[in-house]
Amino acid sequence: MRTDIHNKWEIGSKGLKTKWSDQVTPDHVLPHYPRPQLERSIWYNLNGLWDYCITNKDEQLQEKSFQSEGEILVPFPIESALSGVQRSVNEQQRLWYKRSFELPIDWNQEHTILHFGAVDWQTSVWINGQFVGEHTGGYCAFNFDISQYIVQGGHNEVLVAVWDPTDQGYQERGKQSLEPKGLFYTAVTGIWQTVWLENIAANSIVKLVCTPNVDEQLMSLHIHSMKEWQRHTLKITVSFKDQVVIKQNVQCKFNSNQCDVNIRLEQMELWSPDQPNLYDLKIEVWDLDQCIDQVSSYFAMRKCSIERDRNGQKRLCLNNQPIFQHGVLDQGYWPDGLYTAPTDEALIYDIKTMKQLGFNMLRKHIKVEPARWYYHCDQLGMLVWQDMINGGSKWDMWNQAVLPTIITSKWFRRDNIESSYRRNGRNDASNRAQFMNELKEMIDQLYHFPSIVLWCPFNESWGQFDAASIADWVQNYDSTRWVDHASGWHDQHYGEIKSVHTYFKKLSMPYNKRDQAVVISEYGGYNHLVRQHSENIVKETGYKRCKTSEELHHAYEQLILKQLLPLVKQGISAAVYTQVSDVEGEVNGLITYDRKFVKFEEQELQGIHQHLYAIEI
């Protein structure tokens, strides 16, 4: 087993790391249960050292022909320092992984499930030389039932092949680039979230959907099993702050793998950023007098709506009350792990630091995080606006920035015609269909988390197509959240939210002809380079250069108090500052890329932000 990962990391090309890097060892890699919304006590973590090799993308391998080029630390992407490899993979290559495992001897249930948190982008899996299945999409979890392929009590091998064209293709890819610079960052290829196994019975719970109804004080549970229930009973226990508040037994419908349960909360505790109240949930599946499955979960009671304030302006409301949301754009990149945070504590740090600085919302920008990140937002009381991942043709300044700014004609902004499909790299119908598959996959995976209050299908026309009809589908599919159909520009005049981005000019109240709730979904982006906490940056990227800390502080204070504060009084419902941390060449973060230096004093920013929340709306 290789133990020199950190030595190898130290001589990497960039050498910037977070304070959590040294906590990562081959036998201690993201050890926490990866699915807190449906948790079991027994599972098997496959994170750690795997063999890897890189071949031509058309070359087919099997276990016997696999020639290892070394070891890689899963689940860190191969381009990252923490992987121990730090090597790029292009569109003409395929990345292969292999490792062996033996199942625990006490695993005696019928089904063994192999889970992948996320693998970018197109994945094929073999167990003991037998093809199991494949998955397309780089951001959501997937799994395979490998029961028929494994050897109980013996040696097993898993082989994984991944192809990822990054920005040489049209798939959803976020800000990844094979030639990173400016607004675009280092590519991520292969496994980048936890790989794990669980052993379950045929009638175990595989899906839990929690939908709150605050007005009627009801929580609706939609429970799915792997196979049809027969004489099974669900025993449901709901607790709040370690006190049992509800116990309920439900007889499962015969020959059905679904069960709907309504839980009435007479003394309802609402969830909000100020009081992130969570109910603990335990569900047991009983077959007569035997418990065959037990899962732990949680839920929250919260409501998103749009109502008029005392002045008649439409506002975003949480739990039937207007709430001003001051958020931060969150790219979710790390200098040592790229897409993968080095530890669970690192995930918590970003959320907690933004909360301590006086923000109550994060806009997760064109990336889907591991489930534990959203779980921590639920616990800490951080609202989340969730972007869908962008794809289509490459971003270019002319089509994605200049033209949308200078051309205001309705024809140019239309996104449902052939010319716009071609311009945004969406002229292939199968590519548009794949986008919809991944959008649904993302919503299904993240629906559980109460901190998520808004879906954003498209950002700044990147790969945008049919935004109005897609947003309408999203709103009907999930009516419990807001939808920002086209953040920034190429507005298709849909829905109840008007969303604008403002960087190079003074903030102003947008023209609101359609009587919508108005949000500034990106602004600010003031850059300040802290050299000792940055990479070897040749050219800084940001929207207003501040040479000194004092200059940054003064500019930010003027931005909030002189520009944003008057707009909140006029009706702005939310504003999203760019951004949480520096990322590679971008140095417009509130904290540095290595997370070792916060550019503002906590009390200073809290005091400035308090003026925004003090306005009666």
C-alpha positions, 0 to 999 in steps of 0.5 A, a space after each residue: 500500500 502506498 503511503 507517500 500521497 502527501 509527499 507526492 502531493 507536496 511536489 505537485 505543480 501548484 502546492 496549494 492545500 487546505 488545512 484538512 489535507 493532512 487529515 486524509 490518509 489511504 485508510 481514512 478517506 471521507 468515512 462518514 455515511 454518504 446518504 444521511 437522508 436514508 441511513 443504515 447502521 451497516 455499510 462498507 466504504 470502498 474509498 481508499 486506494 484503487 489501481 488505475 490506468 489510462 488507455 485510448 478511449 476505444 480500447 476495451 479492457 478486462 481484469 486480466 488485461 488491466 495493466 496498473 499504472 499506479 494507485 489512485 486515492 478514491 474518491 478524489 478526481 485524478 486531476 487533483 493533488 489528493 488523488 496522488 496522481 494529479 494527471 489530466 485526462 482528455 477526450 481521446 482517453 479512458 480512465 480505468 479503476 480496479 480494486 478487490 474487496 471481500 464482503 463482511 461475513 455477517 452480510 446475509 441479506 439477499 441483495 448487495 448494492 454497489 453505490 457511486 456518489 458521482 462519477 464524471 461522466 460516462 461510467 461502465 462497471 464490471 464485477 468479477 469480469 461480468 458487465 453490471 451496467 452503465 450510467 451517464 451523467 457526472 453529478 448524481 448518485 447511481 447504484 447497481 444490484 451486484 448480488 448475482 455477480 459476487 462471491 460471498 465470503 470470497 475475493 471479488 474485483 470491481 472494474 470501472 471505466 470512465 470516459 469524459 470529454 469535458 469541454 470538448 463535448 456538449 454534456 453538462 460539465 459546469 465550469 470544467 475546462 481542459 485549458 483552465 483560465 479566468 472563469 473556468 477551472 481545472 477539469 474533473 474526471 472519474 470518481 469524485 464522490 464516495 463509493 460504497 456497499 450495503 446489504 439489504 433485504 428484498 423488501 427494504 426501503 430504497 426511497 423516501 420522499 418527504 413533502 411538508 405542508 405547513 398550512 395543514 401541519 402535515 408531513 407526507 411520506 412517500 416510501 418505496 421498497 425494492 420489491 412488493 410488500 406482502 404482509 409487512 408493517 411499517 413502524 414509524 417514530 418521529 422525534 424532536 430534540 430527542 423526545 418522541 412526538 409520534 409513533 405510528 404503525 402502518 400496514 403496507 398495501 399488499 403486492 405494492 412497493 409503495 406506501 403513503 403516510 401522512 403525519 400530523 404535527 399538532 405542535 409544529 416547529 418550523 425550519 428557518 435560517 434562524 431556527 433550523 428545526 429538524 425532526 428525526 425519523 426512524 422507519 422499521 419494516 416488519 415481516 410479522 414479528 421480525 424486523 427486516 430493515 431499519 433506516 434513519 432519516 429526518 425532515 423539516 417543516 418549511 414553506 416557500 411562497 411568493 406573496 405581496 408585502 405591505 407595499 404591494 411588492 411581490 416578495 419571496 416568503 418563507 413560512 408565509 413571511 417575507 424574508 430577505 435572502 442575502 447569499 453567496 455564489 458557491 462554486 464548490 472547488 478545493 485546491 487539493 481535491 478540486 470537486 471533492 472536499 478533503 473532509 466532512 469538516 471542510 464542507 462544514 467550514 464553508 457553510 458555517 463561515 458564510 453564516 458567521 459573516 452574516 449570510 443566510 443563503 448559498 447559491 450552489 453554482 452549476 455543481 451538485 454537491 455530495 448529500 452531506 453538504 446539503 445535510 449540513 445546510 439543513 442542520 446549520 440553517 443555510 438556505 440553498 439555491 440549486 443550479 442545474 449543471 450547464 452544458 452545450 457548446 463552449 462558453 465564449 465572450 461574444 455569444 454568452 456576454 457581449 451580445 446578450 448585453 447589447 442586443 435586447 430584441 425579443 428574437 435574439 433572446 428566444 431560446 426555443 428556435 433552431 438558431 438558438 439551439 445551434 448557437 448554444 450547442 443544443 441542436 442535437 435532440 439527444 443532448 437536450 433529452 440527456 439534459 432533461 434526464 439529468 435535471 430530473 435525476 438531480 431534483 429527485 436526488 435533492 428533493 429531500 433537503 429542506 434547505 434547498 428552496 430554489 431550482 435554477 435550470 439555466 445560468 446566463 444562457 450557457 447551453 440554454 434552451 426551452 427555458 420557459 417550458 423546462 421551468 414550467 415542468 420543474 415547477 409542476 414536478 416540484 411545487 414546494 420550491 421557487 424556480 429561477 428559469 434563466 438566471 442573469 439574462 435571456 429571460 423568457 418572461 416566465 414565472 414569478 421571479 425576475 432574475 438579473 446579474 449586475 457587475 460592472 455598473 451600479 446596482 439598480 431596480 430592474 424594470 419589472 413590467 411583469 410584476 414579479 419578485 425581483 432578485 439580483 442573482 449575482 453581483 459584486 465579485 470584488 477581487 483582492 489577491 492575498 498572495 501567500 494564500 494563492 496559486 501562482 496567478 499570472 492574471 487575476 480574474 474578478 469584477 473590481 480590483 482592490 489592491 489592499 484589504 482596506 480598499 476591499 472593505 471600504 468598497 464592499 461597505 459602500 456596495 451594501 449600504 449605498 447600493 443594495 440597501 436602498 433596493 431592498 427597501 424598494 422591493 429586491 427579495 434576494 441578492 447573491 454576492 460573488 463569491 465564497 472563496 477564490 478559485 484558481 485564477 479568480 480571486 474575488 472570494 470572501 475567503 482564500 482558495 486554501 480556506 486559511 484566510 478570511 478577507 473580512 472581520 466577522 463582526 464587521 460584515 455582520 454589522 453591515 449585513 444587519 442593516 439588510 435584515 432590519 428592514 421591515 418588509 
